[in-house]
């Protein structure tokens, strides 16, 4: 076991204290062995803890990257180390494969802020206006939408539709950010991420006063006053690229706490100030839960075939710009 996990810890030793490693190592070794037996692939979101993200994950990234990778995998089993809507998206793109989520309670406050019925009512109120839906939503909501997007491509998706106005769901702050970057009239929903909405402009000013020359990177799910104080606004993938290109001496990422831990592994020369706002849903995914999921083949993600097919059209339009011309789902 020690030989199996030593290379992993070599990468993580400046992130995970040595005293903690004996707790993680047996699970990492067992999971990596069982993955081979099950012909399974583990997808992990950037907000997963480092022992998962760097220890057992085969494919990693933000929502857009995971969606693309889920569509391309040839594994028999997909274990989604993230929240439930991400597992649904993997199933939408891989209807014939087994998709597992280690904890059924790994939900999302943003996804819970809107229902399929809400979308139908909005369509009645704004007939003919296309619906752009953030991937942080249930399959049922995606099925009522014309096209999905992520924070990485939201502006591009909105502008690609060629419409004067769009309904943008469900994140109000991401929608306001999109509206500030386009001439399209954006109709908003008042959904928020419980992690990102907790950040304030005062927090940013504190970091600048406390740490001096610090680069502030913010996710567009944060409130507008936070984005106004930031040096860079972008998706989690955009933040990583920014650090890689600019190599700041000191940086603070205004997003979920584990993101900084995972990026710090790749850029040990940069000091990461960690604003520890944790996602309680992401943190339900643990090494013991992943091992148990592979051992028992639970919990299997199942979707109604009709909902899955309609949701797939919206997701595929997100991944394939050429498919956006025929956009009617409803």
N, C-alpha and C positions, 0 to 999 in steps of 0.2 A: 504493500500500500504506500509506504513512504517513497519508494522509487517511482510509483505512478504519479504521485501528487507533488513531488519535489519541484519539477519545472513550473508548475502552476504557482506554487508559493514563491518561487524566485521572482516572478513578475509582481506578486501582490505584497511582498514583504514590507514595503513602505506604506501600505494601506491597511493591512490587517496585522495586528500585533501577534507576535510569535506565540503568546500564551493562548490565543484563540484558535490557532490553526489546527491543533489536535481535535477540536470539536468538528471542524468542517471536513477535514481530510477523509475520514472514513465514508462519509456520504458522497463526496466527490468521486472517490474511487468506485464505489458501488454503482452510482448513477452512470458513470462513463462505461462501465462494463455492461450494464443492463441495456443501455442504448443500443449497443451492438447486437445483443440478442434479440431485441424487439425491432430491429431495423427502424429505429426512431431518430428523429432530429429534434433538437431543442431550440426553440426560438425565444430569445430574451429581449425585452424592451430595455431601453437605456436607463430606466428607473429601477431596475432590479439591483440587488446588492452585489458587490464585487465577487463574492464567492460563487454566485450563480452566473453572473455576466461573464466573468473570465474563467470560472472553474469548470462549468458543465455545458454552457451554451455553445451550439454549433453555428448559429446565425444570430446576429444582434443588430440593433438599430432602432430608429424611431418608427412611428406607425407606418409611414410610407415605405421604408426599407423592409419592414417585416411583411407588409402586404405583398410587395414584389417578390420577396424571397419565398413566401408561402405559395405563391403562384408557380414557382419554378422548381420546388423541391420534388424529388422522386422517392422520398422515404415512405414507408408503409404507415408510419405513425408520426404525427406532429404533436409535440408537447409545447403548449404556448405558456411561456413564463411571463405573464403580464396580466391584464384584466380581461373580463369576460367578453367585451365587445371585440377585442383583438382575436380571441379564440373563435368567435363567430365569423370574423372576417376570414380567418384561415380556413374554416370549414366552407364558407361561401366559395372560396377559390379552389377548394379541393374536396368536392362533394363525395368522391369515392374513397377518400382516405379517412383513417381514424384520427380525430383531433381530440386531444385531452387538455383539460385545464386542471392543475393540481388542487385548486380550491374553488368551489362554486360560489363562494361568498366574495370573491375578488371582483367587485363591481366597479362603478365609476359614477361619481356625483354628476358629472356632466352628461353622461349617457342617460342617467335617471331623470334629467331635467325636462325631457321631451318624450312624447309618445307618438305612435303612428296616427292616432286620432287627431293629435295636435297638428300634424302635417296636413292631414286631409282638410281640416278647418281652415288652415292658412291658404290652401289652394282655392277653397271656395271664396275666401276674402280677396285674394289676388289672382283671379283667373288668368291663365296664360303665362304667369311669371314663373320662370324656372326655379327649381329648388336645388340649392347647393348645400350638401350636408357634410359636415366634418365627420371623419371616420370614427370619432369618439361617440358613437351612437349605436343603438341596437340594430340587429338585422331588420327588424320590423320597420324601423324608421328609415333605414337605407332603402327598403323596398318601396317606400312612398316618395322617394327622391329621384331627381333626374340624374345627378352626378354627385359623387363624393369627392372630398379633398382632404388634404392634411395641412398642417400649418406650413409645411415646406412648399406646397404648391397651390395654396388657396387663391392667391392673387391671379396666378396663371389660369387656373380653372375658371374663375369668375369671368375673366376677360375673354377666354376662349369661346364662350357661349354666344358672343355677339349680341347680347341683350342690353337694353337700356337700364333694366333693373333686375335684381335677383333677390330671392329669399335665401338668407344665409343662416344655417342652423348648426348646433344650438348655442355655440359660445358667443356671447355678446362682445367680449373684449377682443377676441380674434376677429370677429366681424367688423368691429370698429377699426381695427388695424387694417383690415382689407380695404374698407371704405376710404381710409386715408391714403391708400396707394393706387386708387383707380378712380375713374370718372363714372363708373357704373353706380347707380343708386342701389344701396344695399339695405334690405329690410331685415331687421335683426330680431332675434329671440333672446330672452333674458336668462340664458343658462350660463353657469360659471363652474370652473374647476375649483374644488375646495382647497387645493394646495396653492394654486397660483393667485387666487383672489385675496389671499392673506398677506401678500407682499404689499408694501406701501412705498411711496416716494420718500418718506422719512427714513425707511430702511436703507435706501440707496444712499441718501445723504450721510447716514451714519457710517456706512462702509467707507465712503470717501474720506470722511473726517478721521476715522479710526485707522485706516490703512494707507492713506496717502495716495500714491500713484497706483491705482487699481483699475483694471479694465472691467466694466460692468456689462454683462451679457444677459439679456432678458428674453424670456419666451413670450410670444404674442398673446398667450392666454392671460397674461398679467393685466391689471388695470391700466388705463391710458396714462395716468400720472407716473406710473412706474416706467413705462416705455419711454416717456419723455425724458426721464433722468438717465436712461441707459446709453452706453456707447455703441451698442449693437443689439438689434432685435432680430431674432430668427428662431427657426425650429431647433430641436435638439441636434439634428445633423448639421444644421447651419452653424450652431455654436461650436461644435467640434472642428468644423472646417476653419472657422475664424481663429480658434486657438492654434491650429496647425499652421496656418498661413502667417500669423502675426507673432506667435510665440511670446505672449506678454509675460512679464516677470511675475505679476500677481493678477489674479482674476477671481471674480465672483460670478457664478452662474445663478441667475434668479429663476430657479426652477426646482424640481424635486431633488432632495438632498443627495440621493445615491448617484445621480448624474455626475456630480463633481468627483466622487470617488472613482467611478469608472473611467472618466477622462484623464484623471490624474495618473492612472497606470500608464497611459500612453505618453504623457508629457511630464515626466518626473522633475524636469528642470523648472516648471512653472509652479508657483505657490497658489493653491486653491483655497480661498476663503469659503467656508461651507455654511450657507444659510439653511439650517436644518429644518425645513418644512417637509415632512415625510408624507407620502401618500399611504394611508392606512390600508387601502385595497391592494396596492402593489406589494406591500409588506406581508400580505397573507401568503404569498408564494415564498416558500422556504425550501432548503435542501431536503429536510425530512418529507415535506409534502410532495416534492418532485419524485423522490425515491418511491414513496407509497403509490403515487400515480402510475409509475412504470410497473411496479410490482402487481398492482391490482387492475391495471388498465382502466382507471377511473380518474377524472369524471369525463365521460364521453360527451362531446358537444353535438347535439342533434338540432336540426332546423326543419321547419315545415318546408316542403319542396317548393311550393308556390312562392313563399316569401323569399327563400334562398335564391330562386331564379331571378326574381325582380331585383333583389339586392345585388346580385352578381352583375347585372347590367350597369348599375350605378357605380360599382367599384371598378369594373373594367373600363368605364369611361374615364375614371380618374387615372388609371394606369396607361390608357391608350388615347392620346389627344385626338387621333383621327376618328374615334368612335363617338365624339361628342356632338356631331352634326345631327344624329338621330337620338334625341335625348328624352323622349317622352316615356315615362314609366307608369304614370297614373292613368 
